Amino acid sequence: MAEVVIVDSADAAGELAADAIGHLVVGNPDAVLGLATGSTPLTTWRALAARDLDLSRVRGFALDEYVGLPPGHPQSYRSVITREVVEPLGLTPSLVRVPGDEGPIEFAGEDYERALVAAGGVDLQVLGIGRTGHIGFNEPGSSFASRTRVKTLTEQTRRDNARFFDSIDDVPMHCITQGLGTILRARHLVLLAFGEAKAEALAGAVEGPVTASLPASAVQLHARVTVIVDEAAASRLAHADYYRYAWEHRLDWERP
């Protein structure tokens, strides 16, 4: 069972996620972080930026990227990662990679997988969850063994992301994303979810059957998962009372 932590706000969740990252980096300044984009992890990046931590040796690997946006487009995930993560946290730009950075797109997945292996794998992967249950851009039907590859986005995901563009017509049709199998190789998964709109997908991911129809349910197969959610996102969890009880009564060595 995943460790599920229910807090009262996205800001409180960000502080807890930043605690986990900070603890990791203090023990290993060369740690490898898996970097998620979107609005969900913003409180984590803000909380981490406010701490007196030297993150200059940390290596980062983004979860995904759009296919087809011109270089430097403000909504490319390379731009977003630079603007929201690399610069505020003081990461070294050359140590942060985004899928499809280099070479022909048809070989980008294999290239990214080799880079991940060469780095020693991801120590802590930050994740959000989409309303379709996707993590990264692994849409329903994705194989649990999948690796980094080019995928077609669902219309729901394009509609959800249209708020970042002038219109849905500007949202790319394709992406390149770490696969579910790639994500499951990370040593620690930290999944964040906020708001009522995420409640159904979150409950299915944490408590429902493990199924490719809900890609985020793959986290149930991982040995170390921390799920940090606000009350609204937790509203459909059947075992919410137990999760609160377990968090309140965790052992001393389990506390940061």
Beta strands, then each sheet from edge to edge (+ up, - down):
strand 1: 3-7
strand 2: 32-35
strand 3: 59-62
strand 4: 64-67
strand 5: 96-97
strand 6: 124-127
strand 7: 149-152
strand 8: 174-177
strand 9: 189-193
strand 10: 225-230
sheet 1: 1+ 10+ 9+ 6+ 2+ 3+ 5+
sheet 2: 4+ 8- 7+
end
